[in-house]
Amino acid sequence: YQLIRESNRIMAMRSSSFMLILVGVLSACAPSPSEDSSANYTDSDTKRPNIVILFLDDAGYGDFGYTGNPLIRTPNIDRIAAEGMRFTQFYSASPACTASRYALLTGRLPVRAGFGWVLTPSSPRGIHPEEWTLAEGLRDRGYATAIYGKWHLGRPEEYLPLQHGFDEYLGLPYSNDMQPPQWISLPLIEGNEVVELDPDQTLLTATFTRRAVEFIERDRQEPFFLYVPYSMPHLPLMPGAAFAGGSPRGTYGDVIEELDWSIGEIIGAINKRGLAKNTLVFFTSDNGPWIIKNEHGGSAGPFRDGKGSTWEGGMREPGIAWWPGTVPKGSVDHEVATTMDIYVTALQLAGARVPTDRTVDGHDISPRLRGSSSSGPRNPLYYYGPGQKLHAVRQGPWKMHIMTSSQTGIDYFEAKLPLLFHLERDPGERWDVADQFPEVIERLESLVSTHVTDVAAEGSFFDRN
């Protein structure tokens, strides 16, 4: 297994022809999620696109110019929204850091992970070795892979990015507030080695940006996968010196505006290299805003509550897809999409097979990215909250809560359950209509019962070992 990983690193330094030969030789013995799902590929006439994921931490739906924020200036994010496709119903798979990152990189609901929804520096578990990450799937197709930013899927070395499909890693292993005095130290890690303890966090966004741009600017024949999971606007808010004090929204605005600058630098590097027409960029956030932090937290826009809750404000996120020449300019997608869909879509576009030996909850939305009105029917959307417990389900426009949690501590409906909302008419979840539509409640309760049984029967990879 280590030989295969080392060979992949060597491939990046060889010509394209040598790389394709070596991938073919190694595919027969490479670790795979199933016999037919990761090794047998067929090249299409379409060039495999580069994949870039720009993933903010704790940003809300209402924190950007294009979503209506009157104070925070985000010209670069607004520009890719205008040049690409913006999603109005885009969801993270969880309202918490670790769980949402697991779902993004595996295409699977966080309840399938086998570990808590937020890992700490002392957590013994992380992402299981048998999970097949997006980085592994793309690297198996000959992609160069890199992550610069927050990992948060396990601190022990066996759980770090280089052991899960990434060729390069520079970043924090967990949230930027997991530092002294509560914890011993906050490490900055490159590869598998700690290069600095308790780094100056005002330099983090600029450092991740510089490394991302350098990665894009390299001369290479193979396509690349670049994952930039920023450590902010998660608290503590630490804008760079050039941005501190510059936003009318205060320090929170300073941080968002620096992140906007970073995204502009990365998009600029893609354009400068002439890669725009062969690069798909996804922009979103891991979960909703930390609203109890008042001016130091973000805005969920029209949605109820924020981070940590399964109300819409905790999981409905800004979502943008940018791919000039493929994604229709200025388009708007009003259908449901999730970060788990990025996993399936990216693998399909790369010519890779999606694993078939475990449940994958994401969907291929590539037809929608090309302007099709629909990618076909999709499974219900399940909302998992604290403790990886199922809190709500959505099918079509209907969302039913069977449990609720609130970052604010407010019980909005005075312990009434279940609650039912028509999200097309009431995206702010203001008007409970459960008593008016008992047949919808019955249908959704049946979905929940079946889903809970199926999840328990499958278990996690930790349960099987």
Secondary structure, 3 states (H helix, E strand, C coil): CHHHHHHHHHHCCCCHHHHHHHHHHHHCCCCCCCCCCCCCCCCCCCCCCEEEEEEECCCCCCCCHHHCCCCCCCHHHHHHHHHCEEEEEEECCCCCHHHHHHHHHHCCCHHHCCCCCCCCCCCCCCCCCCCCCHHHHHHCCCCEEEEECCCCCCCCHHHCHHHCCCCEEEECCCCCCCCCCCCCCCEEEECCEEEEECCCHHHHHHHHHHHHHHHHHCCCCCCEEEEEECCCCCCCCCCCCCCCCCCCCCHHHHHHHHHHHHHHHHHHHHHHCCCHHHEEEEEEECCCCCHHHHHHCCCCCCCCCCCCCCCHHHHEEEEEEECCCCCCCCEEEEEEEEHHHHHHHHHHHCCCCCCCCCCCCCCCCHHHHCCCCCCCCCCCEEEEEHHHEEEEEEECCEEEECCCCCCCCCCCCCCCCCEEEECCCCCCCCCCCHHHCHHHHHHHHHHHHHHHHHHHHHCCHHHHC
